[in-house]
Amino acid sequence: MFQNERNYEPAVEALKPALHNLPGKIVAITGLPGVGKTSLGRYLAYRFNVSLIETDLFLRRACGAMEHHEDLIDQVIGTRLDQEDPERQRPVVIEGATVLRLLDRLGRRPDFIIQVINSDAPASNPRLAKELEGYDAEYTPASAADLFLDFSAS
């Protein structure tokens, strides 16, 4: 059993109808760094037997900003969704602090958005915090979310 499995149950229940028969859909998990997006994404990938893209693994390290190797991420998404035969398409879960901006740049739209918060998460460095404020203002992930999860301890 995963440490926070009980916290993940609302996401599992919300996604059951959306992922029934494993259609080609994008599930996006967004939230600030350290709130639990990756853990949730890993659990959902395990629970539904689908692919997970952890966008932090595709960061361009020398940039100093939330810039990703977008071509590689699009390739991974494409192997799941861009199949001529709909029977061969499969869902993909993608998580990241700026995942909605990333998907927008790729010309892809999420079918389901999960917003995660956690008041116990560490504070971001000032430069990253400024970038995330801009992302939040432009993409308003909290209002776009289909499901809102609070992983705060209290």
DSSP file (Angstrom, degrees, kcal/mol; ACC not computed):
  #  RESIDUE AA STRUCTURE BP1 BP2  ACC     N-H-->O    O-->H-N    N-H-->O    O-->H-N    TCO  KAPPA ALPHA  PHI   PSI    X-CA   Y-CA   Z-CA
    1    1 A M              0   0    0      0, 0.0     2,-0.1     0, 0.0     0, 0.0   0.000 360.0 360.0 360.0 136.0    0.0    0.0    0.0
    2    2 A F    >   -     0   0    0      1,-0.1     3,-1.6     2,-0.0     4,-0.3  -0.422 360.0-115.2 -72.7 150.7    1.3    3.5   -0.9
    3    3 A Q  T 3  S+     0   0    0      1,-0.3     3,-0.3     2,-0.1    -1,-0.1   0.880 113.9  27.9 -54.7 -44.5    1.8    5.9    2.0
    4    4 A N  T >> S+     0   0    0      1,-0.2     3,-1.3     2,-0.1     4,-1.1   0.025  79.9 129.1-107.9  26.5   -0.9    8.3    0.9
    5    5 A E  H X> S+     0   0    0     -3,-1.6     4,-0.8     1,-0.3     3,-0.8   0.853  71.2  56.0 -54.0 -38.6   -3.2    5.8   -0.9
    6    6 A R  H 34 S+     0   0    0     -4,-0.3     3,-0.5    -3,-0.3    -1,-0.3   0.842 104.8  53.7 -64.6 -30.7   -6.2    7.0    1.0
    7    7 A N  H <4 S+     0   0    0     -3,-1.3     4,-0.3     1,-0.2    -1,-0.3   0.736 105.9  54.6 -72.0 -21.6   -5.6   10.6   -0.3
    8    8 A Y  H XX S+     0   0    0     -4,-1.1     4,-2.1    -3,-0.8     3,-0.7   0.634  82.1  88.5 -86.8 -14.6   -5.5    9.3   -3.9
    9    9 A E  H 3X S+     0   0    0     -4,-0.8     4,-2.8    -3,-0.5     5,-0.2   0.855  82.2  56.4 -57.8 -39.4   -8.9    7.6   -3.8
   10   10 A P  H 3> S+     0   0    0      0, 0.0     4,-2.1     0, 0.0    -1,-0.3   0.892 109.5  47.7 -59.4 -36.3  -10.8   10.7   -4.9
   11   11 A A  H <> S+     0   0    0     -3,-0.7     4,-2.1    -4,-0.3    -2,-0.2   0.918 111.3  50.2 -68.4 -42.8   -8.6   10.9   -8.0
   12   12 A V  H  X S+     0   0    0     -4,-2.1     4,-1.6     1,-0.2    -1,-0.2   0.945 113.0  46.1 -59.7 -48.3   -9.1    7.2   -8.7
   13   13 A E  H  < S+     0   0    0     -4,-2.8    -1,-0.2     1,-0.2    -2,-0.2   0.895 113.1  49.4 -63.5 -40.4  -12.9    7.5   -8.4
   14   14 A A  H  X S+     0   0    0     -4,-2.1     4,-0.6    -5,-0.2    -1,-0.2   0.843 114.7  45.1 -67.1 -33.1  -13.0   10.6  -10.6
   15   15 A L  H  X S+     0   0    0     -4,-2.1     4,-2.9     1,-0.2     5,-0.2   0.681  89.0  85.5 -87.2 -18.0  -10.8    9.0  -13.3
   16   16 A K  H  X S+     0   0    0     -4,-1.6     4,-0.6     1,-0.2    -1,-0.2   0.918  96.4  40.0 -51.6 -50.2  -12.6    5.6  -13.5
   17   17 A P  H >4 S+     0   0    0      0, 0.0     3,-0.6     0, 0.0    -1,-0.2   0.906 117.2  49.9 -66.6 -38.0  -15.3    6.9  -15.9
   18   18 A A  H 3< S+     0   0    0     -4,-0.6    -2,-0.2     1,-0.2    -3,-0.1   0.840 118.8  37.0 -68.5 -33.1  -12.8    8.9  -17.9
   19   19 A L  H >< S+     0   0    0     -4,-2.9     3,-2.7     3,-0.1    -1,-0.2   0.314  80.5 135.8-104.7   7.9  -10.3    6.1  -18.3
   20   20 A H  T << S+     0   0    0     -4,-0.6    -4,-0.0    -3,-0.6     0, 0.0  -0.370  84.3   8.0 -57.2 130.1  -12.7    3.2  -18.7
   21   21 A N  T 3  S-     0   0    0      1,-0.2    -1,-0.3    -2,-0.1    -2,-0.0   0.585 118.7 -94.6  67.6  13.1  -11.5    1.0  -21.5
   22   22 A L    <   -     0   0    0     -3,-2.7    -1,-0.2     1,-0.1    -2,-0.1   0.905  57.1-171.2  51.7  58.6   -8.2    3.1  -21.6
   23   23 A P        -     0   0    0      0, 0.0     2,-1.4     0, 0.0    -1,-0.1  -0.320  39.3 -86.9 -73.5 164.0   -9.1    5.6  -24.3
   24   24 A G  S    S+     0   0    0     62,-0.2     2,-0.3    66,-0.1    57,-0.1  -0.578  75.2 140.8 -73.8  93.7   -6.4    8.0  -25.6
   25   25 A K        -     0   0    0     -2,-1.4    67,-2.5    -6,-0.0     2,-0.5  -0.929  48.7-127.6-135.0 157.5   -6.7   10.8  -23.2
   26   26 A I  E     -a   92   0A   0     -2,-0.3    85,-2.5    83,-0.3    86,-1.5  -0.936  16.4-167.1-108.3 123.8   -4.4   13.2  -21.4
   27   27 A V  E     -ab  93 112A   0     65,-2.6    67,-2.9    -2,-0.5     2,-0.4  -0.956  12.7-161.0-106.9 117.9   -4.6   13.5  -17.6
   28   28 A A  E     -ab  94 113A   0     84,-2.9    86,-3.1    -2,-0.6     2,-0.5  -0.854   7.8-163.6-104.9 133.1   -2.7   16.5  -16.4
   29   29 A I  E     +ab  95 114A   0     65,-2.5    67,-2.2    -2,-0.4     2,-0.3  -0.971  17.6 176.8-115.2 121.6   -1.6   17.0  -12.7
   30   30 A T  E     + b   0 115A   0     84,-3.0    86,-2.7    -2,-0.5     2,-0.2  -0.853  16.2 113.3-125.2 158.4   -0.6   20.5  -11.8
   31   31 A G        -     0   0    0     65,-0.5    86,-0.1    -2,-0.3    68,-0.1  -0.828  63.2 -58.7 157.6 167.0    0.6   22.2   -8.6
   32   32 A L  S >  S-     0   0    0     84,-0.5     3,-1.4    -2,-0.2     5,-0.3  -0.190  70.9 -77.4 -65.0 160.6    3.5   23.9   -7.0
   33   33 A P  T 3  S+     0   0    0      0, 0.0    -1,-0.2     0, 0.0    91,-0.0  -0.343 115.6  19.3 -58.6 136.9    6.8   22.0   -6.5
   34   34 A G  T 3  S+     0   0    0     87,-0.1    -2,-0.1    -3,-0.1    86,-0.0   0.515  86.1 113.7  85.9   6.1    6.8   19.6   -3.6
   35   35 A V  S <  S-     0   0    0     -3,-1.4   116,-0.1    81,-0.1    82,-0.1   0.694  94.2 -92.4 -85.3 -17.4    3.0   19.2   -3.2
   36   36 A G  S  > S+     0   0    0     -4,-0.2     4,-2.2    80,-0.1     5,-0.2   0.585  80.1 134.2 118.1  16.3    2.8   15.5   -4.2
   37   37 A K  H  > S+     0   0    0     -5,-0.3     4,-3.0     2,-0.2     5,-0.2   0.930  76.4  47.1 -61.3 -47.3    2.2   15.6   -8.0
   38   38 A T  H  > S+     0   0    0      2,-0.2     4,-2.8     1,-0.2     5,-0.2   0.914 112.0  49.3 -65.5 -43.6    4.7   13.0   -8.8
   39   39 A S  H  > S+     0   0    0      2,-0.2     4,-2.1     1,-0.2    -1,-0.2   0.924 113.9  46.6 -61.5 -43.8    3.6   10.6   -6.1
   40   40 A L  H  X S+     0   0    0     -4,-2.2     4,-2.8     2,-0.2     5,-0.2   0.938 112.6  50.3 -62.1 -46.8    0.0   11.0   -7.2
   41   41 A G  H  X S+     0   0    0     -4,-3.0     4,-2.6     1,-0.2    -2,-0.2   0.904 110.1  49.7 -59.3 -43.0    1.0   10.5  -10.9
   42   42 A R  H  X S+     0   0    0     -4,-2.8     4,-2.2     2,-0.2    -1,-0.2   0.903 111.9  48.6 -63.0 -41.0    3.0    7.4  -10.1
   43   43 A Y  H  X S+     0   0    0     -4,-2.1     4,-3.3    -5,-0.2    -2,-0.2   0.941 112.5  47.2 -65.3 -45.8    0.1    5.9   -8.1
   44   44 A L  H  X S+     0   0    0     -4,-2.8     4,-2.6     2,-0.2     5,-0.2   0.894 111.4  51.2 -63.8 -39.4   -2.4    6.7  -10.9
   45   45 A A  H  X>S+     0   0    0     -4,-2.6     5,-1.6    -5,-0.2     4,-1.0   0.918 115.2  43.4 -62.0 -42.7   -0.1    5.2  -13.5
   46   46 A Y  H  <5S+     0   0    0     -4,-2.2     3,-0.2    -5,-0.2    -2,-0.2   0.938 115.0  48.7 -64.6 -48.3    0.2    2.1  -11.4
   47   47 A R  H  <5S+     0   0    0     -4,-3.3    -2,-0.2     1,-0.2    -1,-0.2   0.864 123.9  29.6 -64.3 -39.4   -3.5    1.9  -10.6
   48   48 A F  H  <5S-     0   0    0     -4,-2.6    -1,-0.2    -5,-0.2    -2,-0.2   0.449 103.3-124.2-101.4  -1.9   -4.7    2.3  -14.2
   49   49 A N  T  <5 +     0   0    0     -4,-1.0     2,-0.3    -3,-0.2    -3,-0.2   0.952  65.6 132.9  56.6  53.1   -1.7    0.7  -15.8
   50   50 A V      < -     0   0    0     -5,-1.6    -1,-0.2    -6,-0.2     2,-0.2  -0.786  60.7 -85.8-126.7 170.3   -1.0    3.7  -18.0
   51   51 A S  E     -c   92   0A   0     40,-1.0    42,-3.0    -2,-0.3     2,-0.4  -0.489  34.4-155.7 -79.2 146.7    2.1    5.8  -18.9
   52   52 A L  E     -c   93   0A   0     40,-0.2     2,-0.6    -2,-0.2    42,-0.2  -0.987   3.6-158.8-122.6 132.3    3.3    8.6  -16.7
   53   53 A I  E     -c   94   0A   0     40,-2.9    42,-2.4    -2,-0.4     2,-0.9  -0.952   3.8-161.9-109.2 114.2    5.4   11.6  -17.9
   54   54 A E  E >   -c   95   0A   0     -2,-0.6     3,-2.0    40,-0.2     4,-0.3  -0.838   6.6-160.0 -93.0 102.4    7.3   13.2  -15.1
   55   55 A T  G >  S+     0   0    0     40,-2.1     3,-2.0    -2,-0.9    14,-0.2   0.747  82.9  71.0 -63.3 -24.5    8.1   16.6  -16.7
   56   56 A D  G >  S+     0   0    0      1,-0.3     3,-1.2    39,-0.3    -1,-0.3   0.808  90.8  62.0 -59.6 -27.1   11.0   17.3  -14.3
   57   57 A L  G <  S+     0   0    0     -3,-2.0    -1,-0.3     1,-0.2    -2,-0.2   0.635 104.2  48.9 -72.4 -12.5   12.9   14.6  -16.0
   58   58 A F  G <  S+     0   0    0     -3,-2.0    11,-2.7    -4,-0.3    -1,-0.2   0.176  80.9 131.6-112.1  14.8   12.8   16.6  -19.2
   59   59 A L  B <   -E   68   0B   0     -3,-1.2     2,-1.0     9,-0.2     9,-0.3  -0.412  63.2-123.3 -68.9 142.5   13.9   19.9  -17.9
   60   60 A R    >>  -     0   0    0      7,-3.3     3,-1.3     5,-0.2     4,-0.5  -0.793  27.7-159.4 -82.8 105.0   16.6   21.8  -19.7
   61   61 A R  T 34 S+     0   0    0     -2,-1.0     3,-0.5     1,-0.3    -1,-0.2   0.791  80.9  53.8 -63.9 -34.4   19.0   22.1  -16.8
   62   62 A A  T 34 S+     0   0    0      1,-0.2    -1,-0.3    -3,-0.1    -2,-0.0   0.587  93.0  74.7 -80.6  -8.4   21.2   25.0  -18.0
   63   63 A C  T <4 S-     0   0    0     -3,-1.3    -1,-0.2     2,-0.2    -2,-0.2   0.841  83.1-144.3 -75.2 -33.9   18.2   27.3  -18.6
   64   64 A G  S  < S+     0   0    0     -4,-0.5     2,-0.3    -3,-0.5    -3,-0.1   0.599  72.0  80.1  76.7  10.3   17.4   28.2  -15.0
   65   65 A A  S    S-     0   0    0     -5,-0.4     2,-2.2     2,-0.1    -1,-0.3  -0.821 102.2 -81.5-136.8 175.8   13.7   28.3  -15.8
   66   66 A M  S    S+     0   0    0     -2,-0.3     2,-0.5    -3,-0.1    -5,-0.1  -0.443  73.4 144.3 -81.9  66.9   10.9   25.8  -16.3
   67   67 A E        -     0   0    0     -2,-2.2    -7,-3.3    -7,-0.3     2,-0.2  -0.918  29.9-163.2-108.8 132.8   11.9   25.0  -19.9
   68   68 A H  B     -E   59   0B   0     -2,-0.5     2,-2.0    -9,-0.3    -9,-0.2  -0.707  35.9-103.6-114.3 161.6   11.5   21.4  -21.1
   69   69 A H    >>  +     0   0    0    -11,-2.7     4,-1.8    -2,-0.2     3,-0.6  -0.637  48.4 179.3 -76.9  81.2   12.7   19.2  -23.9
   70   70 A E  H 3> S+     0   0    0     -2,-2.0     4,-2.7     1,-0.2     5,-0.2   0.830  70.2  59.2 -62.5 -35.9    9.3   19.7  -25.5
   71   71 A D  H 3> S+     0   0    0      1,-0.2     4,-1.7     2,-0.2    -1,-0.2   0.892 107.5  46.8 -61.8 -39.1   10.1   17.6  -28.6
   72   72 A L  H <> S+     0   0    0     -3,-0.6     4,-2.0     2,-0.2    -1,-0.2   0.902 112.3  49.0 -70.1 -41.0   10.9   14.5  -26.5
   73   73 A I  H  X S+     0   0    0     -4,-1.8     4,-2.5     1,-0.2     5,-0.2   0.918 110.2  51.6 -64.0 -42.2    7.7   15.0  -24.4
   74   74 A D  H  X S+     0   0    0     -4,-2.7     4,-2.8     1,-0.2    -1,-0.2   0.866 107.4  53.9 -63.4 -35.5    5.6   15.3  -27.5
   75   75 A Q  H  X S+     0   0    0     -4,-1.7     4,-1.9    -5,-0.2    -1,-0.2   0.928 109.1  47.6 -62.1 -45.2    7.2   12.1  -28.8
   76   76 A V  H  X S+     0   0    0     -4,-2.0     4,-0.7     2,-0.2    -2,-0.2   0.931 114.6  45.6 -63.7 -45.6    6.2   10.2  -25.7
   77   77 A I  H >X S+     0   0    0     -4,-2.5     4,-2.5     1,-0.2     3,-1.2   0.926 110.6  55.6 -61.5 -43.5    2.7   11.6  -25.8
   78   78 A G  H 3X S+     0   0    0     -4,-2.8     4,-1.8     1,-0.3    -1,-0.2   0.839  98.4  59.9 -60.3 -35.5    2.5   10.8  -29.5
   79   79 A T  H 3< S+     0   0    0     -4,-1.9    -1,-0.3     1,-0.2    -2,-0.2   0.769 115.4  36.4 -65.4 -22.4    3.3    7.2  -29.1
   80   80 A R  H << S+     0   0    0     -3,-1.2    10,-2.5    -4,-0.7    -2,-0.2   0.807 131.7  23.3 -95.0 -36.0    0.2    6.8  -26.9
   81   81 A L  H  < S+     0   0    0     -4,-2.5     2,-1.4     8,-0.2    -3,-0.2   0.777 103.0  73.1-106.1 -30.7   -2.2    9.2  -28.6
   82   82 A D     <  +     0   0    0     -4,-1.8     2,-0.4    -5,-0.3    -1,-0.2  -0.268  64.6 129.3 -90.5  51.9   -1.3    9.6  -32.3
   83   83 A Q        -     0   0    0     -2,-1.4     6,-0.1    -3,-0.2   -59,-0.1  -0.869  57.1-141.0-103.7 136.8   -2.4    6.2  -33.5
   84   84 A E  S    S+     0   0    0     -2,-0.4    -1,-0.1     1,-0.1     3,-0.0   0.908  92.5  65.6 -62.1 -41.2   -4.6    6.0  -36.5
   85   85 A D  S >> S-     0   0    0      1,-0.2     3,-2.2    -3,-0.1     4,-0.5  -0.744  76.6-151.2 -85.4 114.6   -6.6    3.1  -34.9
   86   86 A P  G >4 S+     0   0    0      0, 0.0     3,-0.8     0, 0.0   -62,-0.2   0.774  94.6  66.5 -56.8 -25.7   -8.4    4.4  -31.8
   87   87 A E  G 34 S+     0   0    0      1,-0.2    -3,-0.0   -64,-0.1    -2,-0.0   0.740 100.0  50.7 -66.7 -21.9   -8.2    1.0  -30.3
   88   88 A R  G <4 S+     0   0    0     -3,-2.2    -1,-0.2    -7,-0.1     2,-0.1   0.552  87.8 102.8 -93.6  -9.1   -4.4    1.4  -30.1
   89   89 A Q    <<  -     0   0    0     -3,-0.8    -8,-0.2    -4,-0.5   -65,-0.1  -0.468  52.5-170.0 -73.2 146.8   -4.5    4.8  -28.4
   90   90 A R        -     0   0    0    -10,-2.5   -66,-0.1    -2,-0.1   -68,-0.1  -0.971  23.8-102.2-137.6 151.3   -3.8    4.8  -24.7
   91   91 A P        -     0   0    0      0, 0.0   -40,-1.0     0, 0.0     2,-0.4  -0.288  30.2-158.1 -69.2 157.4   -4.1    7.4  -21.9
   92   92 A V  E     -ac  26  51A   0    -67,-2.5   -65,-2.6   -42,-0.2     2,-0.5  -0.999   7.4-149.4-137.1 136.1   -1.1    9.2  -20.5
   93   93 A V  E     -ac  27  52A   0    -42,-3.0   -40,-2.9    -2,-0.4     2,-0.4  -0.900  18.6-174.6-100.9 131.1   -0.7   11.0  -17.2
   94   94 A I  E     -ac  28  53A   0    -67,-2.9   -65,-2.5    -2,-0.5     2,-0.4  -0.995   0.4-172.7-130.5 130.8    1.6   14.0  -17.3
   95   95 A E  E     +ac  29  54A   0    -42,-2.4   -40,-2.1    -2,-0.4   -39,-0.3  -0.934  19.2 125.0-127.0 147.3    2.6   16.0  -14.2
   96   96 A G    >   -     0   0    0    -67,-2.2     3,-1.2    -2,-0.4   -65,-0.5  -0.876  62.3-103.9 173.1 158.0    4.5   19.1  -13.6
   97   97 A A  T 3  S+     0   0    0      1,-0.3   -66,-0.2    -2,-0.3     3,-0.1   0.799 124.5  26.1 -64.9 -29.3    4.4   22.6  -12.0
   98   98 A T  T 3> S+     0   0    0      1,-0.1     4,-2.1   -68,-0.1     3,-0.4  -0.154  81.3 134.4-123.9  38.0    3.8   24.2  -15.4
   99   99 A V  H <>  +     0   0    0     -3,-1.2     4,-2.6     1,-0.2     5,-0.2   0.814  68.3  55.4 -63.8 -33.8    2.1   21.3  -17.2
  100  100 A L  H  > S+     0   0    0      2,-0.2     4,-2.0    -4,-0.2    -1,-0.2   0.897 109.7  46.9 -68.5 -37.8   -0.7   23.3  -18.7
  101  101 A R  H  > S+     0   0    0     -3,-0.4     4,-2.5     2,-0.2    -2,-0.2   0.917 112.1  51.5 -65.3 -43.4    1.7   25.7  -20.4
  102  102 A L  H  X S+     0   0    0     -4,-2.1     4,-1.4     1,-0.2    -2,-0.2   0.940 111.3  45.9 -59.2 -49.4    3.8   22.8  -21.6
  103  103 A L  H  <>S+     0   0    0     -4,-2.6     5,-2.8     1,-0.2     4,-0.4   0.887 110.8  54.2 -62.9 -38.4    0.7   21.1  -23.2
  104  104 A D  H ><5S+     0   0    0     -4,-2.0     3,-1.3     1,-0.2    -1,-0.2   0.918 106.8  51.0 -60.3 -44.5   -0.4   24.4  -24.7
  105  105 A R  H 3<5S+     0   0    0     -4,-2.5    -1,-0.2     1,-0.3    -2,-0.2   0.802 109.7  51.1 -63.3 -28.7    3.0   24.8  -26.4
  106  106 A L  T 3<5S-     0   0    0     -4,-1.4    -1,-0.3    -5,-0.2    -2,-0.2   0.498 115.6-116.7 -85.8  -4.1    2.7   21.3  -27.8
  107  107 A G  T < 5S+     0   0    0     -3,-1.3     2,-0.3    -4,-0.4    -3,-0.2   0.786  74.7 126.6  72.9  27.3   -0.8   22.1  -29.2
  108  108 A R      < -     0   0    0     -5,-2.8    -1,-0.3    -6,-0.1    -2,-0.2  -0.898  47.5-150.6-120.0 148.5   -2.4   19.5  -26.9
  109  109 A R        -     0   0    0     -2,-0.3   -83,-0.3    -3,-0.1     2,-0.1  -0.950  20.0-121.5-118.5 135.6   -5.2   19.9  -24.5
  110  110 A P        -     0   0    0      0, 0.0   -83,-0.2     0, 0.0     3,-0.1  -0.480   9.0-154.3 -72.2 145.3   -5.7   17.9  -21.3
  111  111 A D  S    S+     0   0    0    -85,-2.5     2,-0.3     1,-0.3   -84,-0.2   0.687  84.7  20.0 -88.1 -22.0   -8.9   15.9  -21.0
  112  112 A F  E    S-b   27   0A   0    -86,-1.5   -84,-2.9     2,-0.0     2,-0.5  -0.975  70.6-159.4-150.5 131.9   -8.8   15.9  -17.2
  113  113 A I  E     -b   28   0A   0     -2,-0.3    33,-2.3    31,-0.2    34,-1.7  -0.959   1.9-166.8-120.2 129.8   -6.9   18.3  -14.9
  114  114 A I  E     -bd  29 147A   0    -86,-3.1   -84,-3.0    -2,-0.5     2,-0.5  -0.970   7.1-158.6-113.5 124.6   -6.0   17.6  -11.3
  115  115 A Q  E     -bd  30 148A   0     32,-2.7    34,-3.1    -2,-0.5     2,-0.4  -0.906  10.8-164.5-101.9 125.8   -4.8   20.5   -9.2
  116  116 A V  E     + d   0 149A   0    -86,-2.7   -84,-0.5    -2,-0.5     2,-0.3  -0.926   9.1 178.5-113.8 134.1   -2.8   19.5   -6.1
  117  117 A I  E     + d   0 150A   0     32,-2.5    34,-3.1    -2,-0.4    35,-0.2  -0.916   7.0 177.9-126.5 159.6   -2.0   21.8   -3.1
  118  118 A N    >   -     0   0    0     -2,-0.3     3,-1.9    32,-0.2   -82,-0.1  -0.756  19.4-158.9-162.0 109.5   -0.1   21.1    0.1
  119  119 A S  T 3  S+     0   0    0      1,-0.3    33,-0.0    -2,-0.2    -1,-0.0   0.654  94.9  62.3 -67.4 -13.3    0.5   23.7    2.7
  120  120 A D  T 3  S+     0   0    0    -85,-0.1    -1,-0.3     2,-0.0   -85,-0.0   0.474  78.3 114.4 -88.8  -3.3    3.4   21.6    4.0
  121  121 A A  S <  S-     0   0    0     -3,-1.9   -87,-0.1     1,-0.1   -86,-0.1  -0.346  76.0-101.6 -68.5 148.3    5.3   21.9    0.7
  122  122 A P        -     0   0    0      0, 0.0     2,-0.1     0, 0.0    -1,-0.1  -0.331  41.1-100.4 -67.6 152.5    8.6   23.7    0.8
  123  123 A A        -     0   0    0      1,-0.1     2,-0.1   -91,-0.0   -89,-0.0  -0.445  36.9-119.0 -71.3 145.8    8.7   27.3   -0.5
  124  124 A S        -     0   0    0     -2,-0.1    -1,-0.1     1,-0.1   -92,-0.0  -0.475  34.3 -94.2 -80.5 155.9   10.1   27.8   -4.0
  125  125 A N     >  -     0   0    0     -2,-0.1     4,-3.0     1,-0.1     5,-0.2  -0.356  43.4-105.7 -65.2 155.7   13.2   29.9   -4.6
  126  126 A P  H  > S+     0   0    0      0, 0.0     4,-2.0     0, 0.0     5,-0.2   0.846 117.9  49.9 -56.7 -40.0   12.2   33.6   -5.5
  127  127 A R  H  > S+     0   0    0      2,-0.2     4,-1.8     1,-0.2     5,-0.1   0.931 115.0  43.2 -66.1 -44.6   13.0   33.3   -9.2
  128  128 A L  H  > S+     0   0    0      1,-0.2     4,-2.7     2,-0.2     5,-0.2   0.902 110.9  56.1 -66.5 -40.5   11.0   30.1   -9.6
  129  129 A A  H  X S+     0   0    0     -4,-3.0     4,-2.0     1,-0.2    -1,-0.2   0.891 106.6  50.5 -58.7 -40.1    8.2   31.6   -7.5
  130  130 A K  H  X S+     0   0    0     -4,-2.0     4,-1.9    -5,-0.2    -1,-0.2   0.917 111.0  48.2 -64.6 -43.6    8.0   34.6   -9.9
  131  131 A E  H  X S+     0   0    0     -4,-1.8     4,-2.2     1,-0.2    -2,-0.2   0.912 111.5  50.1 -62.7 -42.0    7.8   32.3  -12.9
  132  132 A L  H  X S+     0   0    0     -4,-2.7     4,-2.6     1,-0.2    -1,-0.2   0.835 106.4  55.5 -67.9 -32.5    5.1   30.2  -11.3
  133  133 A E  H  X S+     0   0    0     -4,-2.0     4,-2.2    -5,-0.2    -1,-0.2   0.914 109.1  47.9 -63.3 -42.4    3.1   33.3  -10.4
  134  134 A G  H  X S+     0   0    0     -4,-1.9     4,-2.1     2,-0.2    -2,-0.2   0.904 111.9  49.3 -63.8 -42.1    3.1   34.2  -14.1
  135  135 A Y  H  X S+     0   0    0     -4,-2.2     4,-3.0     1,-0.2     5,-0.4   0.932 111.1  50.0 -60.3 -47.0    2.1   30.7  -15.1
  136  136 A D  H  X S+     0   0    0     -4,-2.6     4,-1.8     1,-0.2    -2,-0.2   0.892 111.2  48.7 -61.0 -41.4   -0.8   30.8  -12.5
  137  137 A A  H  < S+     0   0    0     -4,-2.2    -1,-0.2     2,-0.2    -2,-0.2   0.886 118.0  39.9 -66.5 -39.2   -2.0   34.1  -13.8
  138  138 A E  H  < S+     0   0    0     -4,-2.1    -2,-0.2    -5,-0.2    -1,-0.2   0.897 129.2  25.9 -79.0 -40.9   -2.0   33.0  -17.5
  139  139 A Y  H  < S-     0   0    0     -4,-3.0    -3,-0.2    -5,-0.2    -2,-0.2   0.544  81.2-153.4-105.0  -8.9   -3.3   29.5  -17.2
  140  140 A T    >X  -     0   0    0     -4,-1.8     4,-1.6    -5,-0.4     3,-0.6   0.850  16.8-178.2  34.6  62.0   -5.4   29.7  -13.9
  141  141 A P  H 3> S+     0   0    0      0, 0.0     4,-1.3     0, 0.0    -1,-0.1   0.824  73.6  60.4 -59.8 -32.5   -4.9   26.0  -13.1
  142  142 A A  H 34 S+     0   0    0      1,-0.2     3,-0.2     2,-0.2   -27,-0.1   0.904 110.8  39.7 -63.5 -39.7   -7.1   26.1  -10.0
  143  143 A S  H <4 S+     0   0    0     -3,-0.6    -1,-0.2     1,-0.2    -3,-0.1   0.734 115.5  52.5 -81.8 -21.1  -10.1   27.3  -12.0
  144  144 A A  H  < S+     0   0    0     -4,-1.6   -31,-0.2    -5,-0.2    -1,-0.2   0.642  86.6 113.2 -83.6 -15.0   -9.4   24.9  -14.9
  145  145 A A     <  -     0   0    0     -4,-1.3   -31,-0.2    -5,-0.2     3,-0.1  -0.269  51.6-162.8 -67.5 140.3   -9.2   21.9  -12.7
  146  146 A D  S    S+     0   0    0    -33,-2.3     2,-0.3     1,-0.3   -32,-0.2   0.686  86.4  25.5 -85.4 -24.4  -11.7   19.0  -12.9
  147  147 A L  E     -d  114   0A   0    -34,-1.7   -32,-2.7     2,-0.0     2,-0.5  -0.998  68.3-157.8-143.8 136.8  -10.5   17.8   -9.5
  148  148 A F  E     -d  115   0A   0     -2,-0.3     2,-0.4   -34,-0.2   -32,-0.2  -0.972  12.6-171.8-118.9 121.0   -8.9   19.7   -6.6
  149  149 A L  E     -d  116   0A   0    -34,-3.1   -32,-2.5    -2,-0.5     2,-0.6  -0.951  10.6-160.4-118.6 133.1   -6.8   17.7   -4.0
  150  150 A D  E     +d  117   0A   0     -2,-0.4   -32,-0.2   -34,-0.2   -34,-0.1  -0.943   9.9 178.5-112.2 111.5   -5.4   19.0   -0.8
  151  151 A F        +     0   0    0    -34,-3.1   -33,-0.2    -2,-0.6    -1,-0.1   0.167  33.4 136.6 -97.7  16.7   -2.5   16.8    0.6
  152  152 A S        -     0   0    0    -35,-0.2    -2,-0.1     1,-0.1   -34,-0.0  -0.341  58.0-132.3 -62.9 145.2   -1.8   19.1    3.6
  153  153 A A              0   0    0      1,-0.2    -1,-0.1    -2,-0.0    -3,-0.0   0.859 360.0 360.0 -68.7 -35.5   -1.3   17.2    6.8
  154  154 A S              0   0    0      0, 0.0    -1,-0.2     0, 0.0    -2,-0.1   0.459 360.0 360.0 -96.2 360.0   -3.6   19.4    8.8
